[in-house]
Amino acid sequence: MRYEWIVVASREEVRIFSRKGVGNLELITDIGNPNGVLRTRDLESDRHGRASDNRMHARHAYSTQESARDRSLKDFYREIIDILNRGLLEHRFDSLTLIAEPRLLGIVRALLSPRLVAVLHREIAKDLSYHEATEILARIS
């Protein structure tokens, strides 16, 4: 019998369910992200550094390509990916389903290891994070 793990993700939390065959969902873990509800300005400690150009008598700010919010979100999802990798190495599941809003799904997909990509069964680009397990099961069946 095949085991499937279903990851229901949002910025605030991740729930990982297990399902044997076509059975009911069993909650494995529910992990909250305390930084998921914070605004970018709450995550940044200060403004970007500044530099002077004496020749041009100008000052300009250093900038990063990604916001503090995106960095925090990726750090949180790296921890989730570690949990998934461990579960796969321990043979706790054979296939994986990811459910998240489209933008978040793209971030998570980019962090997946090749081994997780190999068992990725499907992706659902919807925010089902506030739904009960029975509603999630109805959507994926």
PyMOL CGO cylinders between C-alpha atoms (Angstrom):
from pymol import cmd
from pymol.cgo import CYLINDER

trace = [
    CYLINDER, 0.00, 0.00, 0.00, 1.34, 3.42, -0.94, 0.3, 1, 1, 1, 1, 1, 1,
    CYLINDER, 1.34, 3.42, -0.94, 1.61, 6.29, 1.51, 0.3, 1, 1, 1, 1, 1, 1,
    CYLINDER, 1.61, 6.29, 1.51, 1.13, 9.85, 0.34, 0.3, 1, 1, 1, 1, 1, 1,
    CYLINDER, 1.13, 9.85, 0.34, 2.08, 12.98, 2.20, 0.3, 1, 1, 1, 1, 1, 1,
    CYLINDER, 2.08, 12.98, 2.20, -0.04, 16.05, 1.53, 0.3, 1, 1, 1, 1, 1, 1,
    CYLINDER, -0.04, 16.05, 1.53, 1.54, 19.41, 2.39, 0.3, 1, 1, 1, 1, 1, 1,
    CYLINDER, 1.54, 19.41, 2.39, -0.94, 22.24, 2.86, 0.3, 1, 1, 1, 1, 1, 1,
    CYLINDER, -0.94, 22.24, 2.86, 1.07, 25.44, 3.04, 0.3, 1, 1, 1, 1, 1, 1,
    CYLINDER, 1.07, 25.44, 3.04, 0.47, 29.10, 3.77, 0.3, 1, 1, 1, 1, 1, 1,
    CYLINDER, 0.47, 29.10, 3.77, 2.66, 31.94, 4.95, 0.3, 1, 1, 1, 1, 1, 1,
    CYLINDER, 2.66, 31.94, 4.95, 1.49, 31.42, 8.54, 0.3, 1, 1, 1, 1, 1, 1,
    CYLINDER, 1.49, 31.42, 8.54, 1.59, 27.62, 8.87, 0.3, 1, 1, 1, 1, 1, 1,
    CYLINDER, 1.59, 27.62, 8.87, 2.23, 24.28, 7.21, 0.3, 1, 1, 1, 1, 1, 1,
    CYLINDER, 2.23, 24.28, 7.21, 0.20, 21.17, 7.86, 0.3, 1, 1, 1, 1, 1, 1,
    CYLINDER, 0.20, 21.17, 7.86, 1.51, 17.81, 6.71, 0.3, 1, 1, 1, 1, 1, 1,
    CYLINDER, 1.51, 17.81, 6.71, -1.00, 15.00, 6.34, 0.3, 1, 1, 1, 1, 1, 1,
    CYLINDER, -1.00, 15.00, 6.34, -0.48, 11.32, 5.60, 0.3, 1, 1, 1, 1, 1, 1,
    CYLINDER, -0.48, 11.32, 5.60, -2.82, 9.12, 3.63, 0.3, 1, 1, 1, 1, 1, 1,
    CYLINDER, -2.82, 9.12, 3.63, -2.63, 5.40, 3.02, 0.3, 1, 1, 1, 1, 1, 1,
    CYLINDER, -2.63, 5.40, 3.02, -4.09, 4.51, -0.37, 0.3, 1, 1, 1, 1, 1, 1,
    CYLINDER, -4.09, 4.51, -0.37, -7.35, 6.41, -0.76, 0.3, 1, 1, 1, 1, 1, 1,
    CYLINDER, -7.35, 6.41, -0.76, -8.06, 6.59, 2.97, 0.3, 1, 1, 1, 1, 1, 1,
    CYLINDER, -8.06, 6.59, 2.97, -8.65, 9.57, 5.23, 0.3, 1, 1, 1, 1, 1, 1,
    CYLINDER, -8.65, 9.57, 5.23, -6.06, 12.21, 6.00, 0.3, 1, 1, 1, 1, 1, 1,
    CYLINDER, -6.06, 12.21, 6.00, -4.09, 11.86, 9.21, 0.3, 1, 1, 1, 1, 1, 1,
    CYLINDER, -4.09, 11.86, 9.21, -2.36, 14.97, 10.53, 0.3, 1, 1, 1, 1, 1, 1,
    CYLINDER, -2.36, 14.97, 10.53, 1.36, 14.35, 11.03, 0.3, 1, 1, 1, 1, 1, 1,
    CYLINDER, 1.36, 14.35, 11.03, 2.43, 17.82, 12.04, 0.3, 1, 1, 1, 1, 1, 1,
    CYLINDER, 2.43, 17.82, 12.04, 1.24, 21.42, 12.16, 0.3, 1, 1, 1, 1, 1, 1,
    CYLINDER, 1.24, 21.42, 12.16, 4.09, 23.94, 12.12, 0.3, 1, 1, 1, 1, 1, 1,
    CYLINDER, 4.09, 23.94, 12.12, 3.43, 27.63, 12.64, 0.3, 1, 1, 1, 1, 1, 1,
    CYLINDER, 3.43, 27.63, 12.64, 5.53, 30.42, 11.16, 0.3, 1, 1, 1, 1, 1, 1,
    CYLINDER, 5.53, 30.42, 11.16, 5.56, 33.34, 13.62, 0.3, 1, 1, 1, 1, 1, 1,
    CYLINDER, 5.56, 33.34, 13.62, 7.15, 35.60, 10.99, 0.3, 1, 1, 1, 1, 1, 1,
    CYLINDER, 7.15, 35.60, 10.99, 4.45, 34.78, 8.45, 0.3, 1, 1, 1, 1, 1, 1,
    CYLINDER, 4.45, 34.78, 8.45, 2.09, 37.43, 9.78, 0.3, 1, 1, 1, 1, 1, 1,
    CYLINDER, 2.09, 37.43, 9.78, 4.71, 40.15, 10.18, 0.3, 1, 1, 1, 1, 1, 1,
    CYLINDER, 4.71, 40.15, 10.18, 5.11, 42.97, 7.71, 0.3, 1, 1, 1, 1, 1, 1,
    CYLINDER, 5.11, 42.97, 7.71, 8.40, 43.52, 5.89, 0.3, 1, 1, 1, 1, 1, 1,
    CYLINDER, 8.40, 43.52, 5.89, 9.23, 46.59, 7.96, 0.3, 1, 1, 1, 1, 1, 1,
    CYLINDER, 9.23, 46.59, 7.96, 8.82, 44.51, 11.13, 0.3, 1, 1, 1, 1, 1, 1,
    CYLINDER, 8.82, 44.51, 11.13, 11.39, 42.01, 9.85, 0.3, 1, 1, 1, 1, 1, 1,
    CYLINDER, 11.39, 42.01, 9.85, 14.01, 44.54, 8.80, 0.3, 1, 1, 1, 1, 1, 1,
    CYLINDER, 14.01, 44.54, 8.80, 16.16, 45.89, 11.59, 0.3, 1, 1, 1, 1, 1, 1,
    CYLINDER, 16.16, 45.89, 11.59, 17.20, 49.05, 9.80, 0.3, 1, 1, 1, 1, 1, 1,
    CYLINDER, 17.20, 49.05, 9.80, 17.30, 50.78, 6.46, 0.3, 1, 1, 1, 1, 1, 1,
    CYLINDER, 17.30, 50.78, 6.46, 19.74, 49.54, 3.85, 0.3, 1, 1, 1, 1, 1, 1,
    CYLINDER, 19.74, 49.54, 3.85, 23.33, 50.71, 4.18, 0.3, 1, 1, 1, 1, 1, 1,
    CYLINDER, 23.33, 50.71, 4.18, 24.38, 53.83, 2.31, 0.3, 1, 1, 1, 1, 1, 1,
    CYLINDER, 24.38, 53.83, 2.31, 27.48, 54.72, 0.35, 0.3, 1, 1, 1, 1, 1, 1,
    CYLINDER, 27.48, 54.72, 0.35, 28.96, 58.01, -0.80, 0.3, 1, 1, 1, 1, 1, 1,
    CYLINDER, 28.96, 58.01, -0.80, 30.54, 58.78, -4.12, 0.3, 1, 1, 1, 1, 1, 1,
    CYLINDER, 30.54, 58.78, -4.12, 32.83, 61.75, -3.52, 0.3, 1, 1, 1, 1, 1, 1,
    CYLINDER, 32.83, 61.75, -3.52, 33.41, 62.36, -7.21, 0.3, 1, 1, 1, 1, 1, 1,
    CYLINDER, 33.41, 62.36, -7.21, 29.73, 62.74, -7.96, 0.3, 1, 1, 1, 1, 1, 1,
    CYLINDER, 29.73, 62.74, -7.96, 28.73, 64.22, -4.56, 0.3, 1, 1, 1, 1, 1, 1,
    CYLINDER, 28.73, 64.22, -4.56, 25.98, 61.62, -4.39, 0.3, 1, 1, 1, 1, 1, 1,
    CYLINDER, 25.98, 61.62, -4.39, 24.74, 59.12, -1.84, 0.3, 1, 1, 1, 1, 1, 1,
    CYLINDER, 24.74, 59.12, -1.84, 22.96, 55.94, -2.69, 0.3, 1, 1, 1, 1, 1, 1,
    CYLINDER, 22.96, 55.94, -2.69, 21.56, 52.99, -0.77, 0.3, 1, 1, 1, 1, 1, 1,
    CYLINDER, 21.56, 52.99, -0.77, 22.71, 49.42, -1.01, 0.3, 1, 1, 1, 1, 1, 1,
    CYLINDER, 22.71, 49.42, -1.01, 19.84, 47.14, -1.84, 0.3, 1, 1, 1, 1, 1, 1,
    CYLINDER, 19.84, 47.14, -1.84, 19.16, 43.44, -1.68, 0.3, 1, 1, 1, 1, 1, 1,
    CYLINDER, 19.16, 43.44, -1.68, 17.30, 41.63, -4.42, 0.3, 1, 1, 1, 1, 1, 1,
    CYLINDER, 17.30, 41.63, -4.42, 14.87, 39.94, -2.07, 0.3, 1, 1, 1, 1, 1, 1,
    CYLINDER, 14.87, 39.94, -2.07, 12.88, 41.41, 0.76, 0.3, 1, 1, 1, 1, 1, 1,
    CYLINDER, 12.88, 41.41, 0.76, 13.30, 40.43, 4.39, 0.3, 1, 1, 1, 1, 1, 1,
    CYLINDER, 13.30, 40.43, 4.39, 9.84, 38.88, 4.23, 0.3, 1, 1, 1, 1, 1, 1,
    CYLINDER, 9.84, 38.88, 4.23, 10.82, 36.62, 1.32, 0.3, 1, 1, 1, 1, 1, 1,
    CYLINDER, 10.82, 36.62, 1.32, 14.09, 35.62, 3.04, 0.3, 1, 1, 1, 1, 1, 1,
    CYLINDER, 14.09, 35.62, 3.04, 12.20, 34.76, 6.22, 0.3, 1, 1, 1, 1, 1, 1,
    CYLINDER, 12.20, 34.76, 6.22, 9.64, 32.74, 4.26, 0.3, 1, 1, 1, 1, 1, 1,
    CYLINDER, 9.64, 32.74, 4.26, 12.37, 30.80, 2.43, 0.3, 1, 1, 1, 1, 1, 1,
    CYLINDER, 12.37, 30.80, 2.43, 14.14, 30.06, 5.73, 0.3, 1, 1, 1, 1, 1, 1,
    CYLINDER, 14.14, 30.06, 5.73, 10.88, 28.70, 7.13, 0.3, 1, 1, 1, 1, 1, 1,
    CYLINDER, 10.88, 28.70, 7.13, 10.28, 26.55, 4.07, 0.3, 1, 1, 1, 1, 1, 1,
    CYLINDER, 10.28, 26.55, 4.07, 13.83, 25.21, 4.12, 0.3, 1, 1, 1, 1, 1, 1,
    CYLINDER, 13.83, 25.21, 4.12, 12.97, 23.73, 7.52, 0.3, 1, 1, 1, 1, 1, 1,
    CYLINDER, 12.97, 23.73, 7.52, 9.82, 22.17, 6.04, 0.3, 1, 1, 1, 1, 1, 1,
    CYLINDER, 9.82, 22.17, 6.04, 11.83, 20.72, 3.14, 0.3, 1, 1, 1, 1, 1, 1,
    CYLINDER, 11.83, 20.72, 3.14, 14.22, 19.18, 5.68, 0.3, 1, 1, 1, 1, 1, 1,
    CYLINDER, 14.22, 19.18, 5.68, 11.25, 17.45, 7.35, 0.3, 1, 1, 1, 1, 1, 1,
    CYLINDER, 11.25, 17.45, 7.35, 10.08, 16.16, 3.97, 0.3, 1, 1, 1, 1, 1, 1,
    CYLINDER, 10.08, 16.16, 3.97, 13.57, 14.93, 3.05, 0.3, 1, 1, 1, 1, 1, 1,
    CYLINDER, 13.57, 14.93, 3.05, 13.85, 13.06, 6.36, 0.3, 1, 1, 1, 1, 1, 1,
    CYLINDER, 13.85, 13.06, 6.36, 10.41, 11.50, 5.86, 0.3, 1, 1, 1, 1, 1, 1,
    CYLINDER, 10.41, 11.50, 5.86, 11.40, 10.34, 2.39, 0.3, 1, 1, 1, 1, 1, 1,
    CYLINDER, 11.40, 10.34, 2.39, 14.71, 8.90, 3.62, 0.3, 1, 1, 1, 1, 1, 1,
    CYLINDER, 14.71, 8.90, 3.62, 12.84, 7.03, 6.37, 0.3, 1, 1, 1, 1, 1, 1,
    CYLINDER, 12.84, 7.03, 6.37, 10.41, 5.64, 3.71, 0.3, 1, 1, 1, 1, 1, 1,
    CYLINDER, 10.41, 5.64, 3.71, 7.42, 7.21, 5.44, 0.3, 1, 1, 1, 1, 1, 1,
    CYLINDER, 7.42, 7.21, 5.44, 5.83, 8.18, 2.10, 0.3, 1, 1, 1, 1, 1, 1,
    CYLINDER, 5.83, 8.18, 2.10, 5.99, 7.24, -1.58, 0.3, 1, 1, 1, 1, 1, 1,
    CYLINDER, 5.99, 7.24, -1.58, 4.34, 10.25, -3.16, 0.3, 1, 1, 1, 1, 1, 1,
    CYLINDER, 4.34, 10.25, -3.16, 3.96, 13.92, -2.34, 0.3, 1, 1, 1, 1, 1, 1,
    CYLINDER, 3.96, 13.92, -2.34, 1.23, 16.47, -2.98, 0.3, 1, 1, 1, 1, 1, 1,
    CYLINDER, 1.23, 16.47, -2.98, 1.82, 20.19, -2.50, 0.3, 1, 1, 1, 1, 1, 1,
    CYLINDER, 1.82, 20.19, -2.50, -1.08, 22.56, -1.93, 0.3, 1, 1, 1, 1, 1, 1,
    CYLINDER, -1.08, 22.56, -1.93, -0.43, 26.31, -1.66, 0.3, 1, 1, 1, 1, 1, 1,
    CYLINDER, -0.43, 26.31, -1.66, -1.31, 29.64, -3.20, 0.3, 1, 1, 1, 1, 1, 1,
    CYLINDER, -1.31, 29.64, -3.20, 0.39, 30.03, -6.62, 0.3, 1, 1, 1, 1, 1, 1,
    CYLINDER, 0.39, 30.03, -6.62, 3.21, 32.39, -5.58, 0.3, 1, 1, 1, 1, 1, 1,
    CYLINDER, 3.21, 32.39, -5.58, 4.05, 30.36, -2.50, 0.3, 1, 1, 1, 1, 1, 1,
    CYLINDER, 4.05, 30.36, -2.50, 3.94, 27.14, -4.50, 0.3, 1, 1, 1, 1, 1, 1,
    CYLINDER, 3.94, 27.14, -4.50, 6.63, 28.57, -6.78, 0.3, 1, 1, 1, 1, 1, 1,
    CYLINDER, 6.63, 28.57, -6.78, 8.87, 29.38, -3.80, 0.3, 1, 1, 1, 1, 1, 1,
    CYLINDER, 8.87, 29.38, -3.80, 8.44, 25.90, -2.31, 0.3, 1, 1, 1, 1, 1, 1,
    CYLINDER, 8.44, 25.90, -2.31, 9.00, 24.20, -5.68, 0.3, 1, 1, 1, 1, 1, 1,
    CYLINDER, 9.00, 24.20, -5.68, 12.31, 26.02, -6.11, 0.3, 1, 1, 1, 1, 1, 1,
    CYLINDER, 12.31, 26.02, -6.11, 13.53, 24.68, -2.75, 0.3, 1, 1, 1, 1, 1, 1,
    CYLINDER, 13.53, 24.68, -2.75, 12.66, 21.01, -3.38, 0.3, 1, 1, 1, 1, 1, 1,
    CYLINDER, 12.66, 21.01, -3.38, 15.50, 18.53, -3.57, 0.3, 1, 1, 1, 1, 1, 1,
    CYLINDER, 15.50, 18.53, -3.57, 15.76, 16.31, -6.68, 0.3, 1, 1, 1, 1, 1, 1,
    CYLINDER, 15.76, 16.31, -6.68, 14.61, 13.31, -4.60, 0.3, 1, 1, 1, 1, 1, 1,
    CYLINDER, 14.61, 13.31, -4.60, 11.44, 15.15, -3.57, 0.3, 1, 1, 1, 1, 1, 1,
    CYLINDER, 11.44, 15.15, -3.57, 10.80, 16.28, -7.13, 0.3, 1, 1, 1, 1, 1, 1,
    CYLINDER, 10.80, 16.28, -7.13, 11.00, 12.61, -8.19, 0.3, 1, 1, 1, 1, 1, 1,
    CYLINDER, 11.00, 12.61, -8.19, 8.12, 11.65, -5.84, 0.3, 1, 1, 1, 1, 1, 1,
    CYLINDER, 8.12, 11.65, -5.84, 6.07, 14.82, -6.40, 0.3, 1, 1, 1, 1, 1, 1,
    CYLINDER, 6.07, 14.82, -6.40, 2.71, 13.48, -7.53, 0.3, 1, 1, 1, 1, 1, 1,
    CYLINDER, 2.71, 13.48, -7.53, 0.80, 16.74, -7.96, 0.3, 1, 1, 1, 1, 1, 1,
    CYLINDER, 0.80, 16.74, -7.96, 0.65, 20.42, -7.14, 0.3, 1, 1, 1, 1, 1, 1,
    CYLINDER, 0.65, 20.42, -7.14, -2.54, 22.31, -6.39, 0.3, 1, 1, 1, 1, 1, 1,
    CYLINDER, -2.54, 22.31, -6.39, -2.27, 26.07, -6.69, 0.3, 1, 1, 1, 1, 1, 1,
    CYLINDER, -2.27, 26.07, -6.69, -4.98, 27.02, -4.19, 0.3, 1, 1, 1, 1, 1, 1,
    CYLINDER, -4.98, 27.02, -4.19, -4.93, 28.33, -0.65, 0.3, 1, 1, 1, 1, 1, 1,
    CYLINDER, -4.93, 28.33, -0.65, -6.60, 25.56, 1.33, 0.3, 1, 1, 1, 1, 1, 1,
    CYLINDER, -6.60, 25.56, 1.33, -4.80, 26.36, 4.57, 0.3, 1, 1, 1, 1, 1, 1,
    CYLINDER, -4.80, 26.36, 4.57, -8.01, 27.31, 6.40, 0.3, 1, 1, 1, 1, 1, 1,
    CYLINDER, -8.01, 27.31, 6.40, -9.92, 24.21, 5.32, 0.3, 1, 1, 1, 1, 1, 1,
    CYLINDER, -9.92, 24.21, 5.32, -10.60, 21.13, 7.44, 0.3, 1, 1, 1, 1, 1, 1,
    CYLINDER, -10.60, 21.13, 7.44, -9.01, 17.79, 6.51, 0.3, 1, 1, 1, 1, 1, 1,
    CYLINDER, -9.01, 17.79, 6.51, -12.31, 16.49, 5.09, 0.3, 1, 1, 1, 1, 1, 1,
    CYLINDER, -12.31, 16.49, 5.09, -12.59, 19.48, 2.73, 0.3, 1, 1, 1, 1, 1, 1,
    CYLINDER, -12.59, 19.48, 2.73, -8.95, 19.07, 1.64, 0.3, 1, 1, 1, 1, 1, 1,
    CYLINDER, -8.95, 19.07, 1.64, -9.56, 15.39, 0.97, 0.3, 1, 1, 1, 1, 1, 1,
    CYLINDER, -9.56, 15.39, 0.97, -12.59, 16.23, -1.16, 0.3, 1, 1, 1, 1, 1, 1,
    CYLINDER, -12.59, 16.23, -1.16, -10.49, 18.67, -3.22, 0.3, 1, 1, 1, 1, 1, 1,
    CYLINDER, -10.49, 18.67, -3.22, -7.66, 16.21, -3.91, 0.3, 1, 1, 1, 1, 1, 1,
    CYLINDER, -7.66, 16.21, -3.91, -9.77, 13.09, -4.54, 0.3, 1, 1, 1, 1, 1, 1,
]
cmd.load_cgo(trace, "trace")
